[in-house]
Amino acid sequence: MVRILIFLSVGLLVIIGIYLLKKTETFLPLLHKGDPDENTQFLHQFGFFYLILAGIGVVVGLFNLTFFSLFYIFSLLIISAVFSIMFAKKIL
């Protein structure tokens, strides 16, 4: 069951990561604070983080070890929370 969750999260991370890298112009009107170049760099940075996490998720899903699976899910939640908080600060 955890393996299915990991592969679903890998699929979502790849989609979100590519979207953040390729379609940054859709998010730029939302980001009021900061320089447009800085905001683009922010979106690219988290796009790369999500793609790296997707790659790690594939490896973790293939080995299917409980500790690493739970640690991967925990780190995924932390990175997503950091992105959400920083994105919210830039919007408001």
Sine and cosine of phi, psi and omega as CSV:
sin_phi,cos_phi,sin_psi,cos_psi,sin_omega,cos_omega
0.00,0.00,-0.66,0.75,0.02,-1.00
-0.92,0.40,-0.58,0.82,0.02,-1.00
-0.89,0.47,-0.64,0.76,0.04,-1.00
-0.90,0.43,-0.68,0.74,0.04,-1.00
-0.87,0.49,-0.65,0.76,0.00,-1.00
-0.91,0.41,-0.70,0.71,-0.02,-1.00
-0.94,0.34,-0.52,0.85,0.11,-0.99
-0.92,0.39,-0.66,0.75,0.03,-1.00
-0.92,0.39,-0.55,0.83,0.06,-1.00
-0.90,0.44,-0.70,0.72,0.04,-1.00
-0.87,0.49,-0.70,0.72,0.03,-1.00
-0.91,0.42,-0.65,0.76,0.01,-1.00
-0.90,0.44,-0.63,0.78,0.03,-1.00
-0.91,0.42,-0.70,0.71,0.01,-1.00
-0.89,0.46,-0.74,0.67,-0.02,-1.00
-0.92,0.39,-0.67,0.74,0.00,-1.00
-0.88,0.47,-0.70,0.71,0.03,-1.00
-0.92,0.40,-0.63,0.77,0.02,-1.00
-0.90,0.44,-0.65,0.76,0.04,-1.00
-0.92,0.39,-0.54,0.84,0.00,-1.00
-0.98,0.19,-0.64,0.77,-0.12,-0.99
-1.00,-0.05,-0.52,0.86,-0.12,-0.99
-0.89,-0.45,0.74,0.67,-0.02,-1.00
-0.92,0.40,-0.44,0.90,-0.04,-1.00
-0.92,0.40,-0.34,0.94,0.05,-1.00
-0.96,0.27,-0.45,0.89,-0.01,-1.00
-1.00,-0.03,-0.37,0.93,-0.09,-1.00
-0.87,0.49,-0.60,0.80,0.06,-1.00
-0.90,0.43,-0.38,0.93,0.02,-1.00
-0.98,0.22,-0.46,0.89,-0.11,-0.99
-1.00,0.00,0.98,-0.21,-0.06,-1.00
-0.99,0.12,-0.59,0.81,-0.09,-1.00
-1.00,0.02,0.65,-0.76,0.12,-0.99
1.00,-0.10,0.20,-0.98,0.02,-1.00
-0.96,0.28,0.61,-0.79,0.04,-1.00
-0.85,0.53,-0.57,0.82,0.05,-1.00
-0.92,0.38,-0.62,0.78,0.04,-1.00
-0.91,0.41,-0.65,0.76,0.02,-1.00
-0.92,0.39,-0.62,0.78,0.06,-1.00
-0.90,0.43,-0.66,0.75,0.04,-1.00
-0.90,0.44,-0.63,0.78,0.04,-1.00
-0.87,0.50,-0.72,0.69,-0.01,-1.00
-0.93,0.37,-0.64,0.77,0.04,-1.00
-0.90,0.43,-0.64,0.77,-0.02,-1.00
-0.88,0.48,-0.74,0.68,-0.01,-1.00
-0.96,0.27,-0.43,0.90,0.13,-0.99
-0.89,0.46,-0.69,0.72,0.07,-1.00
-0.91,0.40,-0.64,0.77,0.05,-1.00
-0.86,0.51,-0.69,0.73,-0.01,-1.00
-0.92,0.39,-0.61,0.79,0.04,-1.00
-0.93,0.36,-0.60,0.80,0.06,-1.00
-0.91,0.41,-0.68,0.73,0.05,-1.00
-0.89,0.45,-0.55,0.83,0.05,-1.00
-0.91,0.41,-0.67,0.74,0.05,-1.00
-0.89,0.46,-0.67,0.74,0.05,-1.00
-0.90,0.43,-0.60,0.80,0.00,-1.00
-0.90,0.43,-0.58,0.82,0.05,-1.00
-0.90,0.44,-0.70,0.71,0.01,-1.00
-0.90,0.43,-0.70,0.72,-0.01,-1.00
-0.90,0.43,-0.65,0.76,0.01,-1.00
-0.92,0.40,-0.56,0.83,0.01,-1.00
-0.95,0.31,-0.62,0.78,-0.01,-1.00
-0.98,0.18,-0.47,0.88,0.12,-0.99
0.82,0.58,0.73,0.68,0.10,-0.99
-0.99,-0.14,0.72,-0.69,-0.14,-0.99
-0.87,0.50,-0.74,0.67,-0.04,-1.00
-0.87,0.49,-0.75,0.66,-0.03,-1.00
-0.93,0.38,-0.55,0.83,0.04,-1.00
-0.91,0.42,-0.72,0.70,0.01,-1.00
-0.93,0.36,-0.61,0.79,0.06,-1.00
-0.91,0.42,-0.61,0.79,0.04,-1.00
-0.90,0.43,-0.71,0.71,0.01,-1.00
-0.90,0.44,-0.65,0.76,0.04,-1.00
-0.89,0.46,-0.72,0.69,0.00,-1.00
-0.92,0.39,-0.56,0.83,0.07,-1.00
-0.89,0.45,-0.67,0.74,0.04,-1.00
-0.91,0.41,-0.63,0.78,0.01,-1.00
-0.91,0.41,-0.74,0.67,0.00,-1.00
-0.89,0.45,-0.65,0.76,0.02,-1.00
-0.91,0.41,-0.62,0.78,0.04,-1.00
-0.92,0.40,-0.65,0.76,0.04,-1.00
-0.89,0.46,-0.70,0.71,0.04,-1.00
-0.88,0.48,-0.69,0.72,-0.03,-1.00
-0.89,0.45,-0.68,0.73,-0.01,-1.00
-0.92,0.38,-0.70,0.72,0.00,-1.00
-0.93,0.38,-0.60,0.80,0.05,-1.00
-0.92,0.40,-0.65,0.76,0.03,-1.00
-0.90,0.43,-0.62,0.78,0.04,-1.00
-0.90,0.43,-0.58,0.82,0.01,-1.00
-0.96,0.26,-0.48,0.88,0.01,-1.00
-0.97,0.25,-0.69,0.72,-0.09,-1.00
-0.99,0.11,0.00,0.00,0.00,0.00
